[in-house]
Amino acid sequence: MHEERELRVEVSDADIHLAKADWLAARDGGFPEIVVADAFEVYRRLISAQAQQLADEFRRLRS
């Protein structure tokens, strides 16, 4: 029997800043709408992942 292990990716503030810069560059650079939407989705997902990461750490410290 094998155990399932949780995949964990650490998202840094630098990751968030770079994703935001990429999204804004796409938005302001006249890129096609799908490219802008994809860049925003990456940015949004990184923010969400970092928020979950912070919440997990908060819960871990309170246990």
Buried (B, 14 or more C-beta within 10 A) or exposed (E): EEEEEEEEEEBEEEBBEBBBEBBBEBBEEEBEEEBBBBBBEBBEEBBEBBEEBEEEEEEEEEE
